[in-house]
Amino acid sequence: MHEHTQLLRTAIYIDGYNLYYGRLRGTQYKWLDVVALFSQIVQSIEPRSELRSVKLFTAPALTRFARHGEASMKAQNDYHRALEAKYPNVFSKILGTHSYEKDGTALPAYIDGQAFDRSNKVKVWRLVEKKTDVNLAMGMYRDANKKLVDQLVLVSNDSDAEPVVEAILEDFPFLKIGLIMPLPFKDDLRKGRPASTGLSALAHWTRSYIRDDELIKALLPNKVATRKKPATKPSHW
């Protein structure tokens, strides 16, 4: 088979937090079919792509901190069940953890109009998501090392991923790196974070936005059949 027609075994790695805070937060698109959306975007850019896996890296919702309490935890569980049921041989989730300091962390207070004062501190609860970045980096590198893929596509705008991408490019120069930044399209009139130029510089190709109409077309059905109870779109999503 000629090189230009050879299919590229493709894996997609989604930074769940980056996707949520960069593109989905405050929208009606959270019940999103990430497999359909990102496979279509990848195919449009690199037609030789042959999807092998989609891996979502995130952490479980914590009831005590979530805006909707138990409902938030159930919503996340139902969302993951829907994707696992629809794509049993393609989709998988890899969960990290959360860490928080319940006694409070002393941080400098912000007072409008006043200069920064390190001595004036207040205590705040500090909730930190743990392991997701490492899990994502390990997942990408191990797949590359096992020669399971020809193309790795990262869905993130987080510069913390630069070291693993650099390592993969150095250790496996025959692999292709794609990057999809979960940022709004400029014409959708929604403010987004600045694009990571460092990540984009490392990728063979970059898509720096996701349009609203793409999200709308890639929503899951309101009810998805599973082996057990159907997974239903949460009312607050």
Residue frames as a rotation matrix with the C-alpha (Angstrom) as fourth column:
MET 1
0.581 0.814 0.000 0.00
0.814 -0.581 0.000 0.00
0.000 0.000 -1.000 0.00
HIS 2
-0.089 -0.624 0.776 1.36
0.535 -0.687 -0.492 3.43
0.840 0.371 0.395 -0.90
GLU 3
-0.753 -0.323 -0.573 2.31
0.655 -0.287 -0.699 5.71
0.061 -0.902 0.428 1.99
HIS 4
-0.922 0.370 0.118 -0.17
-0.366 -0.929 0.052 8.41
0.129 0.005 0.992 1.02
THR 5
-0.024 0.964 -0.264 -3.08
-0.575 0.203 0.792 5.96
0.818 0.170 0.550 1.25
GLN 6
-0.527 -0.231 -0.818 -1.96
0.403 0.779 -0.480 4.07
0.748 -0.583 -0.317 4.36
LEU 7
0.563 0.812 0.156 -4.42
0.158 -0.291 0.944 4.34
0.811 -0.507 -0.292 7.22
LEU 8
-0.542 -0.702 0.462 -3.25
-0.297 -0.354 -0.887 5.95
0.786 -0.618 -0.017 10.45
ARG 9
0.023 0.487 -0.873 -4.26
0.766 0.553 0.328 4.06
0.643 -0.676 -0.361 13.58
THR 10
-0.418 -0.093 0.904 -5.51
-0.122 -0.980 -0.157 6.95
0.900 -0.176 0.398 15.70
ALA 11
-0.116 0.365 -0.924 -6.09
0.958 0.288 -0.007 7.41
0.263 -0.885 -0.383 19.42
ILE 12
0.027 0.239 0.971 -7.70
0.024 -0.971 0.238 10.51
0.999 0.017 -0.032 20.93
TYR 13
-0.392 -0.269 -0.880 -6.77
0.873 0.193 -0.448 11.66
0.290 -0.944 0.160 24.44
ILE 14
0.210 0.625 0.752 -9.16
0.262 -0.777 0.573 14.14
0.942 0.076 -0.327 26.09
ASP 15
-0.905 -0.378 -0.196 -8.21
0.328 -0.325 -0.887 16.35
0.272 -0.867 0.418 29.02
GLY 16
-0.132 0.983 -0.129 -11.66
0.894 0.174 0.414 16.36
0.429 -0.061 -0.901 30.60
TYR 17
0.128 0.135 -0.983 -11.09
0.747 -0.665 0.006 19.39
-0.652 -0.735 -0.186 32.81
ASN 18
-0.767 -0.490 -0.413 -9.67
0.097 -0.725 0.682 21.42
-0.634 0.483 0.604 29.95
LEU 19
-0.768 0.562 0.306 -12.59
0.456 0.145 0.878 20.49
0.449 0.814 -0.367 27.73
TYR 20
0.120 0.880 -0.459 -15.13
0.983 -0.039 0.182 21.41
0.142 -0.473 -0.870 30.40
TYR 21
0.229 -0.047 -0.972 -13.63
0.558 -0.812 0.170 24.70
-0.798 -0.582 -0.160 31.55
GLY 22
-0.751 -0.606 -0.263 -12.36
0.125 -0.521 0.844 25.70
-0.648 0.601 0.467 28.12
ARG 23
-0.937 0.322 -0.138 -15.47
-0.190 -0.134 0.973 24.99
0.294 0.937 0.187 26.08
LEU 24
-0.437 0.816 -0.379 -18.46
0.456 0.564 0.689 23.38
0.776 0.128 -0.618 27.83
ARG 25
-0.601 0.187 -0.777 -18.92
0.757 -0.179 -0.628 25.23
-0.257 -0.966 -0.034 31.09
GLY 26
-0.505 0.488 -0.712 -21.97
-0.113 -0.855 -0.506 27.47
-0.856 -0.175 0.487 31.01
THR 27
-0.657 0.279 -0.700 -23.32
-0.741 -0.073 0.667 25.86
0.135 0.957 0.255 27.83
GLN 28
0.360 0.842 0.402 -26.07
-0.797 0.502 -0.337 23.35
-0.485 -0.199 0.851 27.02
TYR 29
0.503 -0.231 -0.833 -23.60
-0.686 0.480 -0.547 20.99
0.526 0.846 0.083 25.33
LYS 30
-0.190 -0.657 0.729 -22.34
-0.963 0.269 -0.009 18.93
-0.190 -0.704 -0.684 28.27
TRP 31
0.372 0.381 0.846 -24.21
-0.202 0.923 -0.327 15.76
-0.906 -0.049 0.420 27.16
LEU 32
0.355 -0.370 -0.858 -21.64
-0.899 -0.388 -0.205 15.52
-0.257 0.844 -0.471 24.40
ASP 33
0.931 -0.119 0.345 -20.75
0.211 0.947 -0.241 12.56
-0.298 0.297 0.907 22.21
VAL 34
0.398 -0.857 -0.328 -17.00
-0.582 -0.513 0.631 13.10
-0.709 -0.060 -0.703 22.38
VAL 35
-0.266 -0.479 0.837 -16.32
0.335 0.768 0.546 10.08
-0.904 0.425 -0.044 20.16
ALA 36
0.415 0.517 0.749 -18.49
0.880 -0.020 -0.474 11.39
-0.230 0.856 -0.463 17.33
LEU 37
0.960 0.008 -0.281 -17.32
-0.017 -0.996 -0.085 14.99
-0.280 0.087 -0.956 17.67
PHE 38
0.297 -0.939 -0.175 -13.59
-0.597 -0.325 0.733 14.47
-0.745 -0.113 -0.657 17.79
SER 39
-0.218 -0.338 0.915 -13.47
0.469 0.786 0.402 11.60
-0.856 0.517 -0.013 15.31
GLN 40
0.650 0.522 0.552 -15.27
0.739 -0.263 -0.621 13.83
-0.179 0.811 -0.557 12.79
ILE 41
0.868 -0.388 -0.310 -12.89
-0.367 -0.922 0.126 16.72
-0.335 0.005 -0.942 13.39
VAL 42
-0.053 -0.939 0.340 -9.85
-0.299 0.340 0.892 14.45
-0.953 -0.054 -0.299 13.07
GLN 43
0.006 0.127 0.992 -11.22
0.740 0.666 -0.090 12.86
-0.672 0.735 -0.090 9.89
SER 44
0.909 0.398 0.121 -11.82
0.381 -0.680 -0.626 16.26
-0.167 0.616 -0.770 8.32
ILE 45
0.628 -0.744 -0.226 -8.19
-0.673 -0.666 0.322 17.25
-0.391 -0.050 -0.919 8.90
GLU 46
-0.580 -0.813 -0.058 -6.48
-0.767 0.521 0.374 13.90
-0.274 0.261 -0.925 8.28
PRO 47
0.330 0.850 -0.410 -8.71
-0.939 0.340 -0.051 11.66
0.096 0.402 0.911 6.10
ARG 48
-0.139 -0.455 -0.879 -6.38
-0.376 0.846 -0.379 8.70
0.916 0.278 -0.288 6.55
SER 49
-0.628 -0.145 0.765 -7.28
-0.773 0.001 -0.634 8.49
0.091 -0.989 -0.113 10.25
GLU 50
-0.062 0.577 -0.814 -8.66
-0.038 0.814 0.580 5.18
0.997 0.067 -0.028 11.50
LEU 51
0.068 0.146 0.987 -10.08
-0.884 -0.449 0.127 5.60
0.462 -0.882 0.098 14.99
ARG 52
-0.329 -0.257 -0.909 -8.93
0.122 0.943 -0.311 2.99
0.937 -0.213 -0.278 17.48
SER 53
-0.117 0.266 -0.957 -9.67
0.973 0.226 -0.056 4.56
0.201 -0.937 -0.285 20.86
VAL 54
0.040 0.159 0.986 -10.95
-0.088 -0.983 0.162 7.63
0.995 -0.093 -0.025 22.66
LYS 55
-0.163 -0.208 -0.964 -9.75
0.886 0.400 -0.236 8.08
0.435 -0.892 0.119 26.23
LEU 56
0.434 0.409 0.803 -11.25
-0.019 -0.887 0.462 10.62
0.901 -0.216 -0.377 28.62
PHE 57
-0.422 -0.668 -0.612 -9.05
0.712 0.174 -0.680 11.70
0.561 -0.723 0.402 31.52
THR 58
0.034 0.513 0.858 -10.92
-0.337 -0.802 0.493 13.33
0.941 -0.306 0.145 34.39
ALA 59
-0.966 -0.255 -0.050 -11.74
-0.032 0.310 -0.950 12.97
0.258 -0.916 -0.307 38.09
PRO 60
-0.336 0.903 -0.269 -14.99
0.826 0.419 0.376 11.93
0.452 -0.096 -0.887 39.80
ALA 61
-0.063 0.431 0.900 -17.39
-0.171 -0.893 0.416 14.66
0.983 -0.127 0.130 40.88
LEU 62
-0.858 -0.216 -0.467 -17.34
0.421 0.225 -0.879 15.33
0.295 -0.950 -0.101 44.63
THR 63
0.018 0.999 -0.046 -20.83
0.834 0.011 0.551 15.63
0.551 -0.048 -0.833 46.08
ARG 64
0.266 0.121 -0.956 -19.92
0.866 -0.465 0.182 18.09
-0.423 -0.877 -0.229 48.84
PHE 65
-0.527 -0.553 -0.646 -18.37
0.211 -0.821 0.531 20.56
-0.824 0.143 0.549 46.41
ALA 66
-0.800 0.230 0.555 -20.64
0.583 0.077 0.809 20.12
0.143 0.970 -0.196 43.39
ARG 67
-0.867 0.479 0.137 -23.29
-0.477 -0.877 0.047 22.75
0.143 -0.025 0.989 42.73
HIS 68
0.081 0.963 -0.255 -26.01
-0.806 0.214 0.551 20.11
0.586 0.161 0.794 42.43
GLY 69
-0.006 -0.099 0.995 -24.72
-0.914 0.403 0.035 17.74
-0.405 -0.910 -0.093 45.10
GLU 70
-0.229 -0.014 0.973 -25.69
-0.036 0.999 0.006 14.11
-0.973 -0.033 -0.230 44.55
ALA 71
0.785 0.608 0.121 -27.23
0.122 0.041 -0.992 15.02
-0.607 0.793 -0.042 41.21
SER 72
0.511 -0.677 -0.530 -23.84
-0.854 -0.473 -0.219 16.15
-0.103 0.564 -0.819 39.91
MET 73
-0.488 -0.695 0.527 -22.25
-0.641 0.696 0.324 12.82
-0.592 -0.180 -0.786 40.78
LYS 74
0.064 0.614 0.786 -25.14
0.269 0.748 -0.606 10.92
-0.961 0.250 -0.118 39.18
ALA 75
0.849 0.255 -0.463 -24.94
-0.310 -0.469 -0.827 13.13
-0.428 0.845 -0.319 36.07
GLN 76
0.008 -0.936 -0.352 -21.27
-0.989 -0.060 0.136 12.35
-0.148 0.347 -0.926 35.58
ASN 77
-0.557 -0.176 0.811 -21.83
-0.267 0.963 0.026 8.62
-0.786 -0.202 -0.584 36.17
ASP 78
0.436 0.806 0.401 -24.72
0.238 0.327 -0.915 8.52
-0.868 0.494 -0.049 33.68
TYR 79
0.691 -0.243 -0.681 -22.66
-0.670 -0.568 -0.478 10.42
-0.271 0.786 -0.555 31.12
HIS 80
-0.408 -0.913 0.003 -19.78
-0.872 0.391 0.294 7.97
-0.270 0.117 -0.956 31.34
ARG 81
-0.353 0.356 0.865 -22.18
0.041 0.930 -0.366 4.99
-0.935 -0.094 -0.343 31.24
ALA 82
0.712 0.670 -0.211 -23.79
-0.132 -0.168 -0.977 6.38
-0.690 0.723 -0.032 28.07
LEU 83
0.375 -0.656 -0.655 -20.46
-0.927 -0.281 -0.250 6.67
-0.020 0.700 -0.713 26.28
GLU 84
-0.618 -0.621 0.482 -19.24
-0.645 0.751 0.142 3.27
-0.450 -0.223 -0.865 27.48
ALA 85
-0.030 0.707 0.707 -22.47
0.126 0.704 -0.699 1.63
-0.992 0.068 -0.110 26.30
LYS 86
0.832 0.399 -0.385 -22.49
-0.269 -0.317 -0.909 3.34
-0.485 0.860 -0.157 22.90
TYR 87
0.532 -0.736 -0.419 -18.79
-0.622 -0.004 -0.783 2.73
0.575 0.677 -0.460 22.20
PRO 88
0.942 -0.050 0.331 -17.81
-0.245 0.571 0.784 -0.37
-0.228 -0.819 0.526 24.22
ASN 89
0.590 -0.749 0.302 -14.67
0.774 0.631 0.052 -1.10
-0.230 0.203 0.952 22.21
VAL 90
0.139 -0.498 0.856 -13.56
0.619 -0.631 -0.467 2.48
0.773 0.595 0.220 21.67
PHE 91
0.269 0.057 0.962 -14.36
-0.396 -0.904 0.164 4.73
0.878 -0.425 -0.220 24.63
SER 92
0.186 -0.170 -0.968 -12.79
0.830 0.554 0.062 4.49
0.526 -0.815 0.244 28.06
LYS 93
0.738 0.039 0.674 -12.46
-0.268 -0.899 0.345 6.80
0.620 -0.435 -0.653 31.04
ILE 94
-0.085 -0.802 -0.591 -9.41
0.708 0.369 -0.602 7.11
0.701 -0.470 0.536 33.26
LEU 95
0.780 0.559 0.280 -10.18
0.179 -0.629 0.757 8.73
0.599 -0.540 -0.591 36.61
GLY 96
-0.473 -0.862 0.185 -7.84
0.103 -0.262 -0.960 10.68
0.875 -0.435 0.212 38.83
THR 97
-0.014 0.436 -0.900 -8.69
0.982 0.173 0.068 11.95
0.186 -0.883 -0.431 42.29
HIS 98
0.458 0.136 0.878 -9.28
0.023 -0.990 0.141 15.18
0.888 -0.044 -0.457 44.22
SER 99
-0.292 -0.519 -0.803 -7.37
0.905 0.121 -0.407 16.57
0.308 -0.846 0.434 47.17
TYR 100
0.309 0.391 0.867 -8.59
0.106 -0.920 0.377 19.35
0.945 -0.024 -0.326 49.41
GLU 101
-0.768 -0.583 -0.265 -7.40
0.399 -0.113 -0.910 21.10
0.501 -0.804 0.320 52.54
LYS 102
0.169 0.982 -0.090 -10.45
0.671 -0.047 0.740 21.33
0.722 -0.185 -0.667 54.78
ASP 103
0.217 -0.146 -0.965 -8.63
0.900 -0.353 0.256 23.39
-0.379 -0.924 0.055 57.43
GLY 104
0.964 0.239 -0.118 -7.99
0.167 -0.886 -0.433 26.11
-0.208 0.398 -0.894 54.88
THR 105
0.056 -0.949 0.310 -4.97
0.998 0.042 -0.052 27.39
0.036 0.312 0.949 53.03
ALA 106
0.374 0.027 -0.927 -3.71
0.375 -0.919 0.125 30.89
-0.848 -0.394 -0.354 53.83
LEU 107
-0.116 -0.343 0.932 -3.50
0.990 -0.115 0.081 32.98
0.079 0.932 0.353 50.67
PRO 108
-0.912 -0.247 -0.327 -3.02
0.281 -0.958 -0.061 36.74
-0.298 -0.147 0.943 50.13
ALA 109
0.036 0.992 -0.121 -6.34
0.649 -0.115 -0.752 38.58
-0.760 -0.051 -0.648 50.07
TYR 110
-0.629 -0.116 0.769 -7.46
0.714 -0.476 0.513 40.54
0.307 0.872 0.382 47.02
ILE 111
0.042 0.612 -0.790 -8.79
0.642 -0.622 -0.448 44.00
-0.765 -0.489 -0.419 47.82
ASP 112
0.391 0.198 0.899 -9.94
0.905 -0.263 -0.335 46.06
0.170 0.944 -0.282 44.87
GLY 113
0.799 -0.076 0.596 -7.83
0.057 -0.978 -0.200 49.16
0.598 0.194 -0.777 44.38
GLN 114
0.739 -0.566 0.366 -5.15
-0.567 -0.228 0.792 48.15
-0.365 -0.792 -0.489 46.85
ALA 115
0.037 -0.840 -0.542 -1.64
-0.902 0.206 -0.380 46.90
0.430 0.503 -0.750 46.17
PHE 116
0.482 0.051 -0.875 -0.76
0.032 0.997 0.075 43.22
0.876 -0.064 0.478 46.67
ASP 117
0.068 -0.410 0.909 0.02
-0.946 -0.315 -0.071 42.61
0.315 -0.856 -0.410 50.35
ARG 118
-0.214 -0.242 -0.946 1.54
-0.171 0.963 -0.207 39.24
0.962 0.118 -0.248 51.19
SER 119
-0.973 -0.229 0.007 1.03
-0.037 0.126 -0.991 39.82
0.226 -0.965 -0.131 54.92
ASN 120
-0.386 0.911 0.143 -2.74
-0.817 -0.266 -0.511 40.22
-0.427 -0.314 0.848 54.59
LYS 121
-0.890 -0.042 -0.454 -3.99
-0.280 0.836 0.472 36.67
0.359 0.547 -0.756 54.20
VAL 122
0.057 0.927 0.372 -7.30
-0.984 0.115 -0.137 34.83
-0.170 -0.358 0.918 54.36
LYS 123
-0.712 -0.257 0.653 -8.01
-0.255 0.962 0.101 31.13
-0.654 -0.095 -0.750 54.64
VAL 124
0.063 0.720 -0.691 -9.73
-0.997 0.015 -0.076 29.37
-0.045 0.694 0.719 51.74
TRP 125
0.460 0.113 0.881 -10.69
-0.103 0.992 -0.073 25.80
-0.882 -0.057 0.468 50.99
ARG 126
-0.183 -0.600 -0.778 -8.36
-0.918 -0.178 0.354 24.50
-0.351 0.779 -0.519 48.34
LEU 127
0.592 0.433 0.679 -9.67
-0.107 0.878 -0.467 21.80
-0.799 0.204 0.566 46.03
VAL 128
-0.167 -0.763 -0.624 -7.06
-0.884 -0.164 0.438 20.31
-0.437 0.625 -0.647 43.71
GLU 129
0.906 0.400 -0.137 -7.58
-0.412 0.761 -0.501 17.74
-0.096 0.510 0.855 40.97
LYS 130
0.027 -0.934 0.355 -4.84
-0.736 0.222 0.640 15.12
-0.677 -0.279 -0.681 41.13
LYS 131
-0.282 -0.390 0.876 -3.29
0.055 0.905 0.421 12.57
-0.958 0.167 -0.234 38.77
THR 132
0.720 0.666 0.197 -5.17
0.195 0.079 -0.978 13.52
-0.666 0.742 -0.073 35.61
ASP 133
0.642 -0.534 -0.550 -2.19
-0.757 -0.552 -0.349 15.19
-0.117 0.641 -0.759 33.91
VAL 134
-0.415 -0.838 0.355 0.07
-0.777 0.529 0.341 12.27
-0.474 -0.134 -0.870 34.79
ASN 135
-0.026 0.498 0.867 -2.52
0.139 0.860 -0.490 9.70
-0.990 0.107 -0.092 33.71
LEU 136
0.895 0.388 -0.218 -2.91
-0.119 -0.265 -0.957 11.45
-0.429 0.883 -0.191 30.36
ALA 137
0.281 -0.883 -0.376 0.83
-0.957 -0.285 -0.045 11.69
-0.067 0.373 -0.925 29.80
MET 138
-0.511 -0.463 0.724 1.36
-0.498 0.846 0.189 8.04
-0.701 -0.264 -0.663 30.74
GLY 139
0.346 0.743 0.572 -1.52
0.146 0.560 -0.816 6.93
-0.927 0.366 0.085 28.52
MET 140
0.875 -0.055 -0.481 -0.12
-0.460 -0.405 -0.791 8.69
-0.151 0.913 -0.379 25.48
TYR 141
-0.015 -0.993 -0.116 3.45
-0.998 0.008 0.061 7.56
-0.060 0.117 -0.991 26.04
ARG 142
-0.386 -0.114 0.915 2.57
-0.340 0.940 -0.027 3.92
-0.858 -0.321 -0.402 26.75
ASP 143
0.678 0.666 0.312 0.39
0.096 0.340 -0.935 3.64
-0.729 0.664 0.167 23.65
ALA 144
0.704 -0.502 -0.502 3.23
-0.705 -0.412 -0.577 5.08
0.083 0.760 -0.644 21.59
ASN 145
-0.268 -0.894 0.358 5.74
-0.925 0.343 0.166 2.74
-0.271 -0.287 -0.919 23.17
LYS 146
-0.179 0.302 0.936 3.54
-0.069 0.945 -0.318 -0.30
-0.981 -0.122 -0.148 22.53
LYS 147
-0.951 -0.214 -0.222 3.27
-0.202 -0.113 0.973 0.74
-0.234 0.970 0.064 18.87
LEU 148
-0.399 0.891 0.214 -0.52
0.678 0.444 -0.586 0.72
-0.617 -0.088 -0.782 19.11
VAL 149
0.669 0.670 -0.320 -0.98
0.364 -0.672 -0.645 3.95
-0.647 0.315 -0.694 17.17
ASP 150
-0.132 -0.649 0.750 0.33
0.983 -0.180 0.018 5.91
0.124 0.740 0.662 14.21
GLN 151
-0.429 0.095 0.898 -1.33
0.101 -0.983 0.152 9.17
0.898 0.156 0.412 15.23
LEU 152
-0.394 0.284 -0.874 -2.02
0.917 0.064 -0.393 10.59
-0.056 -0.957 -0.286 18.68
VAL 153
-0.218 0.414 0.884 -4.55
0.278 -0.842 0.463 13.40
0.935 0.347 0.068 18.98
LEU 154
-0.705 -0.090 -0.703 -4.57
0.708 -0.133 -0.693 15.48
-0.031 -0.987 0.158 22.15
VAL 155
0.195 0.798 0.570 -7.68
0.500 -0.581 0.642 17.45
0.844 0.160 -0.512 23.11
SER 156
0.389 -0.154 -0.908 -6.30
0.872 -0.256 0.417 20.11
-0.297 -0.954 0.035 25.42
ASN 157
0.605 -0.287 0.743 -5.04
0.182 -0.858 -0.480 23.65
0.775 0.425 -0.467 25.67
ASP 158
0.969 -0.224 0.101 -2.91
-0.130 -0.120 0.984 22.95
-0.208 -0.967 -0.145 28.74
SER 159
0.464 -0.866 -0.189 0.80
-0.696 -0.224 -0.683 23.67
0.549 0.448 -0.706 28.38
ASP 160
0.147 -0.385 0.911 1.48
-0.828 0.455 0.327 21.04
-0.540 -0.803 -0.252 31.07
ALA 161
0.794 0.213 0.569 1.16
0.062 0.903 -0.424 18.47
-0.605 0.372 0.704 28.27
GLU 162
0.731 -0.527 -0.434 4.15
-0.667 -0.415 -0.619 19.88
0.147 0.741 -0.655 26.39
PRO 163
-0.165 -0.899 0.405 6.78
-0.907 0.299 0.295 17.63
-0.387 -0.319 -0.865 28.06
VAL 164
-0.023 0.169 0.985 5.08
0.014 0.986 -0.169 14.37
-1.000 0.010 -0.025 27.10
VAL 165
0.936 0.347 0.048 4.48
0.068 -0.046 -0.997 15.54
-0.344 0.937 -0.067 23.53
GLU 166
0.463 -0.849 -0.255 8.14
-0.885 -0.423 -0.196 16.55
0.058 0.316 -0.947 23.27
ALA 167
-0.286 -0.572 0.769 9.21
-0.640 0.711 0.291 13.14
-0.713 -0.409 -0.569 24.62
ILE 168
0.405 0.517 0.754 6.99
0.222 0.744 -0.630 11.27
-0.887 0.422 0.187 22.15
LEU 169
0.961 -0.061 -0.268 8.29
-0.269 -0.406 -0.873 13.30
-0.056 0.912 -0.407 19.22
GLU 170
0.135 -0.991 0.019 11.87
-0.990 -0.134 0.041 12.61
-0.038 -0.024 -0.999 20.26
ASP 171
-0.439 -0.338 0.832 11.47
-0.511 0.856 0.078 8.91
-0.739 -0.391 -0.549 21.10
PHE 172
-0.159 0.489 0.858 8.98
0.632 0.718 -0.292 8.02
-0.759 0.496 -0.423 18.34
PRO 173
-0.583 -0.180 -0.792 9.67
-0.252 -0.887 0.386 10.40
-0.772 0.425 0.472 15.43
PHE 174
-0.967 0.246 0.064 7.57
0.161 0.396 0.904 8.30
0.197 0.885 -0.423 13.06
LEU 175
-0.293 0.909 -0.298 4.37
0.926 0.192 -0.325 9.15
-0.238 -0.371 -0.897 14.97
LYS 176
-0.514 0.252 0.820 2.04
0.334 -0.821 0.462 11.98
0.790 0.512 0.338 14.03
ILE 177
-0.669 0.263 -0.695 0.71
0.662 -0.214 -0.718 14.38
-0.338 -0.941 -0.031 16.67
GLY 178
-0.285 0.665 0.690 -2.62
0.455 -0.540 0.708 16.18
0.844 0.516 -0.148 16.27
LEU 179
-0.875 -0.008 -0.485 -3.97
0.447 -0.402 -0.799 18.88
-0.189 -0.915 0.355 18.61
ILE 180
-0.095 0.887 0.452 -7.54
0.529 -0.339 0.778 20.02
0.843 0.313 -0.437 19.13
MET 181
-0.971 -0.237 -0.016 -7.88
0.154 -0.574 -0.804 23.00
0.181 -0.783 0.594 21.46
PRO 182
-0.188 0.964 -0.190 -11.25
0.957 0.224 0.187 23.12
0.223 -0.146 -0.964 23.25
LEU 183
-0.759 -0.094 -0.644 -11.78
0.265 -0.949 -0.173 26.83
-0.595 -0.302 0.745 22.69
PRO 184
0.333 0.940 -0.076 -14.75
0.345 -0.196 -0.918 28.77
-0.878 0.279 -0.390 21.25
PHE 185
-0.176 -0.254 0.951 -14.80
0.981 -0.126 0.147 29.76
0.083 0.959 0.271 17.61
LYS 186
-0.903 -0.306 -0.303 -14.34
0.360 -0.922 -0.141 33.54
-0.236 -0.236 0.943 17.30
ASP 187
-0.745 0.652 0.141 -17.72
-0.279 -0.496 0.822 33.98
0.606 0.573 0.551 15.56
ASP 188
-0.112 0.722 -0.683 -19.59
0.631 0.583 0.512 32.25
0.768 -0.374 -0.521 18.40
LEU 189
0.059 0.126 0.990 -19.09
-0.320 -0.937 0.139 35.36
0.945 -0.325 -0.015 20.56
ARG 190
0.975 0.155 -0.162 -17.97
0.092 0.380 0.920 33.39
0.204 -0.912 0.356 23.61
LYS 191
0.453 -0.853 0.258 -14.77
-0.861 -0.494 -0.123 34.36
0.232 -0.167 -0.958 25.39
GLY 192
0.901 -0.228 -0.370 -12.08
0.245 0.970 -0.002 31.70
0.359 -0.088 0.929 25.58
ARG 193
0.633 -0.758 -0.157 -8.68
0.073 -0.144 0.987 31.34
-0.771 -0.636 -0.036 27.15
PRO 194
0.314 -0.603 -0.733 -5.58
-0.908 -0.416 -0.047 32.18
-0.277 0.681 -0.678 25.10
ALA 195
0.951 -0.008 -0.308 -4.35
-0.139 0.881 -0.452 29.34
0.275 0.472 0.837 22.89
SER 196
0.569 -0.791 0.224 -1.20
-0.060 0.232 0.971 27.52
-0.820 -0.566 0.085 23.98
THR 197
0.710 -0.354 -0.609 1.34
-0.701 -0.274 -0.659 28.43
0.067 0.894 -0.443 21.34
GLY 198
-0.317 -0.879 0.356 3.83
-0.899 0.399 0.183 25.99
-0.303 -0.261 -0.916 22.87
LEU 199
-0.113 0.366 0.924 1.57
-0.022 0.928 -0.371 23.00
-0.993 -0.062 -0.097 22.33
SER 200
0.844 0.523 -0.117 0.59
-0.091 -0.077 -0.993 24.11
-0.528 0.849 -0.017 18.84
ALA 201
0.349 -0.800 -0.489 4.24
-0.935 -0.333 -0.123 24.46
-0.065 0.500 -0.864 17.85
LEU 202
-0.532 -0.589 0.609 4.83
-0.605 0.767 0.214 20.79
-0.593 -0.254 -0.764 18.67
ALA 203
0.144 0.724 0.674 1.87
0.044 0.676 -0.736 19.33
-0.989 0.136 0.066 16.76
HIS 204
-0.777 -0.323 0.540 1.85
0.500 0.203 0.842 18.26
-0.382 0.924 0.004 13.12
TRP 205
-0.502 0.653 0.567 -1.61
0.285 -0.494 0.821 19.81
0.816 0.574 0.062 12.85
THR 206
-0.896 0.198 -0.398 -3.74
0.334 -0.292 -0.896 21.98
-0.294 -0.935 0.196 15.13
ARG 207
-0.135 0.899 0.417 -7.43
0.532 -0.290 0.796 22.79
0.836 0.329 -0.439 15.32
SER 208
-0.902 -0.432 -0.014 -7.71
0.267 -0.532 -0.804 25.80
0.340 -0.728 0.595 17.65
TYR 209
-0.624 0.753 0.208 -11.49
-0.770 -0.549 -0.325 25.90
-0.131 -0.363 0.922 18.18
ILE 210
-0.807 0.567 0.163 -14.73
0.583 0.810 0.069 23.91
-0.093 0.151 -0.984 18.40
ARG 211
-0.819 0.518 0.248 -17.79
-0.311 -0.763 0.566 25.58
0.482 0.387 0.786 16.89
ASP 212
-0.519 0.728 0.448 -21.21
-0.663 -0.012 -0.749 25.69
-0.540 -0.685 0.489 18.55
ASP 213
0.368 0.740 -0.562 -22.85
-0.930 0.293 -0.223 23.99
-0.001 0.605 0.796 15.58
GLU 214
-0.282 -0.541 -0.793 -20.39
-0.448 0.805 -0.390 21.10
0.848 0.245 -0.469 15.86
LEU 215
-0.960 -0.046 0.275 -21.31
-0.276 0.296 -0.914 20.63
-0.040 -0.954 -0.297 19.51
ILE 216
-0.148 0.988 0.052 -25.04
-0.853 -0.101 -0.512 20.73
-0.500 -0.120 0.858 18.73
LYS 217
0.348 0.267 -0.899 -24.72
-0.825 0.542 -0.158 18.06
0.445 0.796 0.409 16.05
ALA 218
-0.365 -0.636 -0.679 -22.67
-0.213 0.768 -0.604 15.81
0.906 -0.076 -0.416 18.36
LEU 219
-0.348 0.300 0.888 -25.01
-0.937 -0.116 -0.329 15.65
0.004 -0.947 0.321 21.35
LEU 220
-0.999 0.029 -0.022 -25.96
0.032 0.994 -0.105 12.22
0.018 -0.106 -0.994 22.65
PRO 221
-0.203 0.977 -0.067 -29.62
0.154 0.099 0.983 11.09
0.967 0.190 -0.171 22.57
ASN 222
-0.004 0.261 0.965 -31.45
-0.823 -0.550 0.145 12.17
0.568 -0.794 0.217 25.73
LYS 223
0.534 0.164 0.830 -31.66
-0.665 0.688 0.292 8.50
-0.523 -0.707 0.476 26.73
VAL 224
-0.096 -0.671 -0.736 -28.99
-0.884 0.397 -0.246 5.92
0.457 0.627 -0.631 25.94
ALA 225
0.877 0.455 -0.156 -29.64
-0.363 0.839 0.406 2.21
0.315 -0.299 0.901 26.45
THR 226
-0.283 -0.936 0.209 -27.14
-0.917 0.200 -0.344 0.34
0.281 -0.289 -0.915 28.60
ARG 227
-0.604 0.004 -0.797 -26.94
0.006 1.000 0.000 -3.20
0.797 -0.005 -0.604 29.94
LYS 228
-0.673 0.386 -0.632 -28.65
0.723 0.162 -0.671 -1.98
-0.157 -0.908 -0.388 33.09
LYS 229
0.307 0.806 -0.506 -30.71
0.641 -0.568 -0.517 1.14
-0.704 -0.165 -0.691 33.65
PRO 230
0.443 -0.125 0.888 -30.74
0.803 -0.385 -0.455 3.57
0.399 0.914 -0.071 30.69
ALA 231
-0.505 -0.643 -0.575 -28.45
0.772 -0.635 0.033 6.57
-0.386 -0.427 0.817 30.98
THR 232
0.445 0.813 0.374 -30.55
0.885 -0.463 -0.047 9.73
0.135 0.352 -0.926 30.85
LYS 233
-0.343 -0.551 0.761 -29.45
0.457 -0.806 -0.377 13.29
0.821 0.219 0.528 30.19
PRO 234
-0.523 0.112 -0.845 -29.53
0.825 -0.181 -0.535 15.21
-0.212 -0.977 0.002 33.51
SER 235
0.513 0.832 0.209 -32.15
0.856 -0.513 -0.061 17.93
0.057 0.210 -0.976 33.75
HIS 236
0.736 -0.250 -0.629 -29.58
0.092 -0.883 0.460 20.53
-0.670 -0.396 -0.627 34.84
TRP 237
-0.435 -0.866 0.247 -27.36
0.380 0.072 0.922 19.80
-0.816 0.495 0.297 31.81
